[in-house]
Amino acid sequence: MNALHFPLPFRTPHSPVITGPDNLFALPELEALLREELATLAVRAARQPAGRALLLQACAANRGLPVDTRHLGAIRGHVERDALRGDVACTTDALPWEDEAFQLVFAQHVGDVLPSSRALIDELARVLAPGGVLLWCGLNPWSPWLAWIHWQARRGLPVPRVMHADIVRMRLLKRQLAPAGTDYLGTCWPQRSKRSAIGRSALLSPLRGAWLIAATKQRAVLTPLRPRAARERVVIQPHLATPSRRACA
């Protein structure tokens, strides 16, 4: 008598094998979301002065996506376990660049795959130049995407560590960065086909697949102090002084 075998979830020969949270970002549905996020990078890069840009992504498979940083020289890296690989190999708490080295920093879902992003945020704030912009993307915890992601990893494999936008915002403020409003990108449900009108509805925007925060590093401006005017001591002439009542008594 043959042993019982429980069928594995259906998977075509051409479907990617999900072996961890990083590989979820290589799925076609997530690739469409990543491309939309990268489209915002070109717009931001065009506004920055000449310099360098740092792009950090969730996994090595994302390095194949086209990136347009315009006139900024781009350095690309990706998360591998709890470190960074790619154009540079380092830990997330010790980036090998000098202070204020980049005009633009783009962190694309790195917080979703790292055990902790606190040290990385500190380092990205350090290497960001005054007037530079830090773009941070994360999966939206209020989106139906999370149900789909858990279904994809239903065989007990780890899922991304989803962060709330407000948590990232508070950490950016502690690093003296000025975050703007939260933008929501993608559709409300993963799909490979053309985006539907429902998925792009403005009313359902907070349910889209990802959020994006843009934070600016303020320039240190020296404000000259107004010199105090020297006051001359006025000497009252005796014949002009008004006698007191005590003197007149």
SENU-580803 format. One record per residue (C-alpha): x, y, z; chain; residue in one letter. Coordinates in steps of 0.25 Angstrom, whole numbers. Layout:
% residues N
<u->X	v->Y	w->Z	lumkol->A	martor->A>
...
***
This chain:
% residues 249
<u->0	v->0	w->0	lumkol->A	martor->M>
<u->6	v->13	w->-4	lumkol->A	martor->N>
<u->8	v->24	w->6	lumkol->A	martor->A>
<u->-1	v->36	w->5	lumkol->A	martor->L>
<u->4	v->48	w->-1	lumkol->A	martor->H>
<u->-2	v->62	w->1	lumkol->A	martor->F>
<u->-1	v->70	w->-12	lumkol->A	martor->P>
<u->8	v->82	w->-12	lumkol->A	martor->L>
<u->2	v->96	w->-17	lumkol->A	martor->P>
<u->1	v->97	w->-32	lumkol->A	martor->F>
<u->13	v->103	w->-38	lumkol->A	martor->R>
<u->17	v->103	w->-53	lumkol->A	martor->T>
<u->31	v->100	w->-58	lumkol->A	martor->P>
<u->33	v->115	w->-61	lumkol->A	martor->H>
<u->28	v->120	w->-47	lumkol->A	martor->S>
<u->39	v->125	w->-38	lumkol->A	martor->P>
<u->42	v->116	w->-26	lumkol->A	martor->V>
<u->39	v->124	w->-13	lumkol->A	martor->I>
<u->51	v->121	w->-3	lumkol->A	martor->T>
<u->50	v->133	w->6	lumkol->A	martor->G>
<u->45	v->147	w->7	lumkol->A	martor->P>
<u->55	v->153	w->-3	lumkol->A	martor->D>
<u->49	v->144	w->-14	lumkol->A	martor->N>
<u->35	v->150	w->-13	lumkol->A	martor->L>
<u->40	v->162	w->-19	lumkol->A	martor->F>
<u->44	v->155	w->-31	lumkol->A	martor->A>
<u->30	v->151	w->-35	lumkol->A	martor->L>
<u->24	v->157	w->-47	lumkol->A	martor->P>
<u->13	v->164	w->-38	lumkol->A	martor->E>
<u->23	v->171	w->-29	lumkol->A	martor->L>
<u->32	v->174	w->-41	lumkol->A	martor->E>
<u->21	v->183	w->-47	lumkol->A	martor->A>
<u->20	v->190	w->-33	lumkol->A	martor->L>
<u->35	v->192	w->-33	lumkol->A	martor->L>
<u->35	v->198	w->-47	lumkol->A	martor->R>
<u->25	v->208	w->-43	lumkol->A	martor->E>
<u->34	v->212	w->-31	lumkol->A	martor->E>
<u->46	v->213	w->-39	lumkol->A	martor->L>
<u->39	v->223	w->-49	lumkol->A	martor->A>
<u->38	v->232	w->-37	lumkol->A	martor->T>
<u->53	v->232	w->-35	lumkol->A	martor->L>
<u->55	v->238	w->-49	lumkol->A	martor->A>
<u->46	v->250	w->-45	lumkol->A	martor->V>
<u->53	v->252	w->-32	lumkol->A	martor->R>
<u->67	v->251	w->-38	lumkol->A	martor->A>
<u->64	v->261	w->-49	lumkol->A	martor->A>
<u->62	v->271	w->-37	lumkol->A	martor->R>
<u->75	v->269	w->-30	lumkol->A	martor->Q>
<u->89	v->276	w->-33	lumkol->A	martor->P>
<u->100	v->268	w->-39	lumkol->A	martor->A>
<u->106	v->257	w->-30	lumkol->A	martor->G>
<u->103	v->243	w->-27	lumkol->A	martor->R>
<u->91	v->234	w->-24	lumkol->A	martor->A>
<u->90	v->222	w->-15	lumkol->A	martor->L>
<u->80	v->211	w->-19	lumkol->A	martor->L>
<u->77	v->199	w->-9	lumkol->A	martor->L>
<u->68	v->188	w->-13	lumkol->A	martor->Q>
<u->61	v->176	w->-6	lumkol->A	martor->A>
<u->68	v->165	w->-14	lumkol->A	martor->C>
<u->78	v->162	w->-25	lumkol->A	martor->A>
<u->67	v->159	w->-35	lumkol->A	martor->A>
<u->63	v->174	w->-35	lumkol->A	martor->N>
<u->76	v->178	w->-40	lumkol->A	martor->R>
<u->71	v->175	w->-54	lumkol->A	martor->G>
<u->61	v->185	w->-54	lumkol->A	martor->L>
<u->64	v->198	w->-62	lumkol->A	martor->P>
<u->68	v->210	w->-53	lumkol->A	martor->V>
<u->69	v->224	w->-58	lumkol->A	martor->D>
<u->76	v->234	w->-49	lumkol->A	martor->T>
<u->78	v->244	w->-60	lumkol->A	martor->R>
<u->91	v->252	w->-57	lumkol->A	martor->H>
<u->94	v->245	w->-44	lumkol->A	martor->L>
<u->104	v->234	w->-44	lumkol->A	martor->G>
<u->97	v->222	w->-37	lumkol->A	martor->A>
<u->103	v->212	w->-28	lumkol->A	martor->I>
<u->94	v->200	w->-26	lumkol->A	martor->R>
<u->93	v->190	w->-15	lumkol->A	martor->G>
<u->83	v->179	w->-10	lumkol->A	martor->H>
<u->80	v->172	w->3	lumkol->A	martor->V>
<u->86	v->158	w->5	lumkol->A	martor->E>
<u->82	v->152	w->18	lumkol->A	martor->R>
<u->86	v->164	w->28	lumkol->A	martor->D>
<u->96	v->171	w->20	lumkol->A	martor->A>
<u->98	v->178	w->6	lumkol->A	martor->L>
<u->104	v->173	w->-6	lumkol->A	martor->R>
<u->105	v->178	w->-21	lumkol->A	martor->G>
<u->114	v->189	w->-24	lumkol->A	martor->D>
<u->118	v->189	w->-10	lumkol->A	martor->V>
<u->119	v->179	w->1	lumkol->A	martor->A>
<u->117	v->184	w->15	lumkol->A	martor->C>
<u->108	v->183	w->27	lumkol->A	martor->T>
<u->96	v->192	w->29	lumkol->A	martor->T>
<u->101	v->199	w->41	lumkol->A	martor->D>
<u->115	v->203	w->35	lumkol->A	martor->A>
<u->113	v->208	w->20	lumkol->A	martor->L>
<u->127	v->211	w->14	lumkol->A	martor->P>
<u->125	v->225	w->9	lumkol->A	martor->W>
<u->128	v->238	w->15	lumkol->A	martor->E>
<u->118	v->247	w->21	lumkol->A	martor->D>
<u->109	v->255	w->12	lumkol->A	martor->E>
<u->113	v->247	w->0	lumkol->A	martor->A>
<u->100	v->245	w->-8	lumkol->A	martor->F>
<u->90	v->255	w->-13	lumkol->A	martor->Q>
<u->79	v->245	w->-14	lumkol->A	martor->L>
<u->77	v->232	w->-7	lumkol->A	martor->V>
<u->66	v->221	w->-11	lumkol->A	martor->F>
<u->63	v->210	w->-1	lumkol->A	martor->A>
<u->53	v->201	w->-8	lumkol->A	martor->Q>
<u->47	v->191	w->2	lumkol->A	martor->H>
<u->60	v->188	w->9	lumkol->A	martor->V>
<u->53	v->190	w->22	lumkol->A	martor->G>
<u->43	v->179	w->18	lumkol->A	martor->D>
<u->54	v->169	w->18	lumkol->A	martor->V>
<u->64	v->173	w->28	lumkol->A	martor->L>
<u->63	v->168	w->43	lumkol->A	martor->P>
<u->64	v->183	w->47	lumkol->A	martor->S>
<u->65	v->196	w->39	lumkol->A	martor->S>
<u->69	v->205	w->50	lumkol->A	martor->R>
<u->84	v->205	w->48	lumkol->A	martor->A>
<u->82	v->206	w->33	lumkol->A	martor->L>
<u->73	v->219	w->34	lumkol->A	martor->I>
<u->84	v->225	w->43	lumkol->A	martor->D>
<u->95	v->222	w->33	lumkol->A	martor->E>
<u->86	v->227	w->21	lumkol->A	martor->L>
<u->84	v->240	w->28	lumkol->A	martor->A>
<u->99	v->241	w->30	lumkol->A	martor->R>
<u->103	v->239	w->16	lumkol->A	martor->V>
<u->92	v->248	w->11	lumkol->A	martor->L>
<u->97	v->262	w->6	lumkol->A	martor->A>
<u->90	v->275	w->12	lumkol->A	martor->P>
<u->78	v->278	w->2	lumkol->A	martor->G>
<u->78	v->263	w->-2	lumkol->A	martor->G>
<u->66	v->254	w->-2	lumkol->A	martor->V>
<u->64	v->240	w->4	lumkol->A	martor->L>
<u->53	v->232	w->-3	lumkol->A	martor->L>
<u->48	v->220	w->6	lumkol->A	martor->W>
<u->38	v->210	w->0	lumkol->A	martor->C>
<u->31	v->199	w->8	lumkol->A	martor->G>
<u->19	v->190	w->7	lumkol->A	martor->L>
<u->6	v->195	w->12	lumkol->A	martor->N>
<u->1	v->188	w->24	lumkol->A	martor->P>
<u->-13	v->192	w->21	lumkol->A	martor->W>
<u->-13	v->187	w->7	lumkol->A	martor->S>
<u->-20	v->174	w->2	lumkol->A	martor->P>
<u->-6	v->171	w->-3	lumkol->A	martor->W>
<u->-2	v->165	w->10	lumkol->A	martor->L>
<u->-12	v->154	w->9	lumkol->A	martor->A>
<u->-7	v->151	w->-5	lumkol->A	martor->W>
<u->7	v->151	w->0	lumkol->A	martor->I>
<u->4	v->141	w->12	lumkol->A	martor->H>
<u->-3	v->132	w->2	lumkol->A	martor->W>
<u->9	v->132	w->-7	lumkol->A	martor->Q>
<u->17	v->128	w->6	lumkol->A	martor->A>
<u->7	v->118	w->11	lumkol->A	martor->R>
<u->17	v->106	w->12	lumkol->A	martor->R>
<u->22	v->112	w->25	lumkol->A	martor->G>
<u->33	v->120	w->19	lumkol->A	martor->L>
<u->36	v->134	w->24	lumkol->A	martor->P>
<u->29	v->146	w->19	lumkol->A	martor->V>
<u->34	v->161	w->18	lumkol->A	martor->P>
<u->35	v->169	w->31	lumkol->A	martor->R>
<u->25	v->180	w->28	lumkol->A	martor->V>
<u->27	v->193	w->34	lumkol->A	martor->M>
<u->17	v->204	w->36	lumkol->A	martor->H>
<u->20	v->218	w->30	lumkol->A	martor->A>
<u->18	v->225	w->43	lumkol->A	martor->D>
<u->29	v->217	w->49	lumkol->A	martor->I>
<u->39	v->221	w->38	lumkol->A	martor->V>
<u->34	v->235	w->39	lumkol->A	martor->R>
<u->38	v->236	w->53	lumkol->A	martor->M>
<u->52	v->230	w->51	lumkol->A	martor->R>
<u->54	v->240	w->40	lumkol->A	martor->L>
<u->50	v->252	w->49	lumkol->A	martor->L>
<u->60	v->247	w->60	lumkol->A	martor->K>
<u->71	v->248	w->49	lumkol->A	martor->R>
<u->68	v->262	w->46	lumkol->A	martor->Q>
<u->62	v->259	w->33	lumkol->A	martor->L>
<u->49	v->266	w->28	lumkol->A	martor->A>
<u->39	v->256	w->23	lumkol->A	martor->P>
<u->28	v->260	w->14	lumkol->A	martor->A>
<u->14	v->254	w->12	lumkol->A	martor->G>
<u->12	v->239	w->10	lumkol->A	martor->T>
<u->10	v->235	w->-5	lumkol->A	martor->D>
<u->3	v->221	w->-8	lumkol->A	martor->Y>
<u->7	v->214	w->-21	lumkol->A	martor->L>
<u->3	v->201	w->-28	lumkol->A	martor->G>
<u->-11	v->195	w->-29	lumkol->A	martor->T>
<u->-20	v->190	w->-18	lumkol->A	martor->C>
<u->-18	v->176	w->-22	lumkol->A	martor->W>
<u->-6	v->169	w->-29	lumkol->A	martor->P>
<u->-9	v->168	w->-44	lumkol->A	martor->Q>
<u->0	v->165	w->-56	lumkol->A	martor->R>
<u->-10	v->171	w->-66	lumkol->A	martor->S>
<u->-13	v->186	w->-69	lumkol->A	martor->K>
<u->-17	v->193	w->-56	lumkol->A	martor->R>
<u->-32	v->195	w->-54	lumkol->A	martor->S>
<u->-39	v->207	w->-51	lumkol->A	martor->A>
<u->-43	v->202	w->-37	lumkol->A	martor->I>
<u->-29	v->199	w->-34	lumkol->A	martor->G>
<u->-25	v->213	w->-37	lumkol->A	martor->R>
<u->-36	v->220	w->-30	lumkol->A	martor->S>
<u->-33	v->232	w->-22	lumkol->A	martor->A>
<u->-42	v->228	w->-11	lumkol->A	martor->L>
<u->-35	v->214	w->-9	lumkol->A	martor->L>
<u->-21	v->220	w->-10	lumkol->A	martor->S>
<u->-18	v->216	w->5	lumkol->A	martor->P>
<u->-20	v->202	w->1	lumkol->A	martor->L>
<u->-10	v->201	w->-10	lumkol->A	martor->R>
<u->2	v->192	w->-10	lumkol->A	martor->G>
<u->13	v->201	w->-5	lumkol->A	martor->A>
<u->16	v->214	w->2	lumkol->A	martor->W>
<u->27	v->224	w->-1	lumkol->A	martor->L>
<u->32	v->235	w->8	lumkol->A	martor->I>
<u->42	v->246	w->3	lumkol->A	martor->A>
<u->50	v->253	w->14	lumkol->A	martor->A>
<u->60	v->264	w->11	lumkol->A	martor->T>
<u->72	v->267	w->19	lumkol->A	martor->K>
<u->72	v->282	w->23	lumkol->A	martor->Q>
<u->84	v->291	w->20	lumkol->A	martor->R>
<u->91	v->297	w->32	lumkol->A	martor->A>
<u->89	v->312	w->30	lumkol->A	martor->V>
<u->97	v->322	w->39	lumkol->A	martor->L>
<u->88	v->333	w->43	lumkol->A	martor->T>
<u->96	v->346	w->46	lumkol->A	martor->P>
<u->93	v->353	w->59	lumkol->A	martor->L>
<u->88	v->367	w->59	lumkol->A	martor->R>
<u->99	v->375	w->66	lumkol->A	martor->P>
<u->94	v->383	w->78	lumkol->A	martor->R>
<u->94	v->398	w->77	lumkol->A	martor->A>
<u->103	v->405	w->87	lumkol->A	martor->A>
<u->94	v->413	w->96	lumkol->A	martor->R>
<u->100	v->426	w->100	lumkol->A	martor->E>
<u->98	v->430	w->115	lumkol->A	martor->R>
<u->90	v->443	w->116	lumkol->A	martor->V>
<u->95	v->452	w->127	lumkol->A	martor->V>
<u->84	v->461	w->132	lumkol->A	martor->I>
<u->88	v->475	w->135	lumkol->A	martor->Q>
<u->85	v->480	w->149	lumkol->A	martor->P>
<u->77	v->492	w->145	lumkol->A	martor->H>
<u->68	v->483	w->136	lumkol->A	martor->L>
<u->66	v->472	w->147	lumkol->A	martor->A>
<u->52	v->473	w->154	lumkol->A	martor->T>
<u->53	v->474	w->169	lumkol->A	martor->P>
<u->46	v->463	w->176	lumkol->A	martor->S>
<u->35	v->465	w->186	lumkol->A	martor->R>
<u->44	v->462	w->198	lumkol->A	martor->R>
<u->54	v->472	w->193	lumkol->A	martor->A>
<u->43	v->483	w->193	lumkol->A	martor->C>
<u->37	v->479	w->206	lumkol->A	martor->A>
***
